[in-house]
Amino acid sequence: MAWWLIVLIVIGVLLLGVAIHDVTQKRHAILRNFPVVGHLRYLIEAVGPELRQYIVADNDEERPFSRDQRRVVYATAKQENAYFGFGTDNDIDRDGYLIIKHATFPITTPIDKKATLPSAKVMGEWRDRPHKFRPESFVNLSAMSYGSLSAPAVEAINRGCKISGAMHNTGEGGISDHHRHGADLMFQFGTGYFGCRDANGNFDLDQLVESVNSANVKCIEVKLSQGAKPGLGGVLPGKKVTPEIAKARGVEVGKTVYSPNAHTAFGDVDGLIDFIESIAGATGVPVGIKSAVGQIGFWTELTERMNARGEGPDFVAIDGGEGGTGAAPLAFSDHVALPFRMGFARVWREFAEADLHQHVSFIGMGKLGFSSEALVASTLGCDMIGVAREAMLAIGCIQAQECHAGHCPTGIATHGSWLTRGLDPTDKSVRLANYLTGLRSDITKLSYACGAMHPTLVARDAVELIDEPYGSMPLAERYGFTGEDNRLSPGQAADLAEIMRAQASLAVTAAH
Ligand SMILES: Cc1cc2nc3c(=O)[nH]c(=O)nc-3n(C[C@H](O)[C@H](O)[C@H](O)COP(=O)(O)O)c2cc1C
């Protein structure tokens, strides 16, 4: 018999087998009704997100990150041409569209591409913490734990941060060996107290001090909530608790661990302030909080109590409701917590009303890893920004949105050894460093175009939003800012300007 006939018979038998299975099974109506061809629907559903982004979606359509945004990150990370030709393809007069107003006489000093672009404030200065410091980089890595990310991904991020002078936030999974490749760390913990818990899962200050002293920890972040899933606890299934993850988190190998939806170490605002002060007292490093913004009463009370006591967090990190996560229910990702600009502005205004805004460092997160968004964040009052998913893109993420499923095709958000072996931490660390330095340089270029040497020195009224049909509105007005633009005290502004002048003169010398 001819070989092709044998092949046809085998295929026919296989298809018949599939058809019999489909019509007799009861789980999927589509397969019962459309045996064999019904499988196409599942195939297309499975590869839909990947196909859409390459074929169907237009340049600005996709979420969380549009094709244009992804292209900027990829090209910057690979040091390829990140420019766009022929002019914008956006409707630049649609409602809410962002307009940055340039100065007629921009700053002309050369930009040192490697310069770090420091934070606008010294973190921990107000409370005079023993290890207060001015973070070197305006752009830092936002929290992503070892557990939600693979070992080579965490290593690539840590090395990339080290190369570029950015700070690496550990995420709430403790400090693993992959966090120990030289970058400055912001140690984060949440309600699971991973890396600082006792055998019963309660907060343990001695354990925290031990963790902090064991690594390059520059500051500590108490996570109250994150934008993608505020007010939600977490479960780490036993099968994911490998010896390495167990060691970093301080939990038992193979045993399921639960993070409650609220802290057990404190239960009200005064308790939170006591908690922060005791941690700062025991470690000497600045201590801050990370939160998404929901009901505003907490912030009013926090600023009132901080003012009354003269104590409290050294920094406040605000995550937008548009923020990312490894896994969350859709209702939480889509609907719980305010978007970054609105939420941040509400919180910043509370601090300004209490006259505390110049004492506290502000960090913003929520799709801010693009120069225009970073500039907006700084005019709203951010002293630094954090990037998470943009950093994932820089190390190769293709936005397959499979983080929750454990089979991320790029080896970033998975622990499958076959998938993670594709991610080379050394190569990807350079990509991340290129992205971080490139972004900082782009933010500086925008600031220069607006006539200022640093994004925080750009006047707040340099940003407007289109207000259909025929007008536009200053960003400050849209987000309820009144009074003078006093994000920094005159002393803070003078110090920052001095640092930027010194950096610029180094760049001039290097250029000659
Ligand atoms: C895979 C992944 C894991 C994350 N893990 C944490 C975490 O452990 N703690 C936390 O506070 N936020 C976590 N986040 C949220 C990010 O730190 C960040 O706040 C959010 O994604 C917004 O930043 P982006 O828009 O630059 O991604 C995670 C986000 C992602 C995508």
The ligand as a MOL file (V3000), in Angstrom:
LIG
                    3D

  0  0  0     0  0            999 V3000
M  V30 BEGIN CTAB
M  V30 COUNTS 31 33 0 0 0
M  V30 BEGIN ATOM
M  V30 1 C 4.2390 39.3870 38.3550 0
M  V30 2 C 3.9560 40.5040 39.3250 0
M  V30 3 C 4.1760 40.3110 40.6800 0
M  V30 4 C 3.9150 41.3300 41.5890 0
M  V30 5 N 4.1870 41.1390 42.9270 0
M  V30 6 C 3.9900 42.1520 43.7950 0
M  V30 7 C 4.3630 42.0000 45.1610 0
M  V30 8 O 4.9050 40.9950 45.6070 0
M  V30 9 N 4.1130 43.0600 45.9940 0
M  V30 10 C 3.5570 44.2290 45.5480 0
M  V30 11 O 3.3760 45.1480 46.3310 0
M  V30 12 N 3.2300 44.3970 44.2450 0
M  V30 13 C 3.4510 43.3980 43.3690 0
M  V30 14 N 3.1730 43.6110 42.0430 0
M  V30 15 C 2.6930 44.9330 41.6040 0
M  V30 16 C 3.8400 45.8170 41.0850 0
M  V30 17 O 4.8430 45.9970 42.0630 0
M  V30 18 C 3.3640 47.2190 40.6320 0
M  V30 19 O 2.8860 47.9140 41.7510 0
M  V30 20 C 2.2750 47.1990 39.5790 0
M  V30 21 O 2.4380 46.1660 38.6590 0
M  V30 22 C 2.2270 48.5190 38.8200 0
M  V30 23 O 3.4180 48.7590 38.1230 0
M  V30 24 P 3.5600 48.4840 36.5260 0
M  V30 25 O 2.3990 49.1240 35.8830 0
M  V30 26 O 4.8660 49.1180 36.1920 0
M  V30 27 O 3.5500 47.0120 36.3470 0
M  V30 28 C 3.4090 42.5780 41.1280 0
M  V30 29 C 3.1910 42.7610 39.7590 0
M  V30 30 C 3.4630 41.7560 38.8570 0
M  V30 31 C 3.2390 41.9970 37.3890 0
M  V30 END ATOM
M  V30 BEGIN BOND
M  V30 1 1 1 2
M  V30 2 1 2 3
M  V30 3 2 2 30
M  V30 4 2 3 4
M  V30 5 1 4 5
M  V30 6 1 4 28
M  V30 7 2 5 6
M  V30 8 1 6 7
M  V30 9 1 6 13
M  V30 10 2 7 8
M  V30 11 1 7 9
M  V30 12 1 9 10
M  V30 13 2 10 11
M  V30 14 1 10 12
M  V30 15 2 12 13
M  V30 16 1 13 14
M  V30 17 1 14 15
M  V30 18 1 14 28
M  V30 19 1 15 16
M  V30 20 1 16 17
M  V30 21 1 16 18
M  V30 22 1 18 19
M  V30 23 1 18 20
M  V30 24 1 20 21
M  V30 25 1 20 22
M  V30 26 1 22 23
M  V30 27 1 23 24
M  V30 28 2 24 25
M  V30 29 1 24 26
M  V30 30 1 24 27
M  V30 31 2 28 29
M  V30 32 1 29 30
M  V30 33 1 30 31
M  V30 END BOND
M  V30 END CTAB
M  END
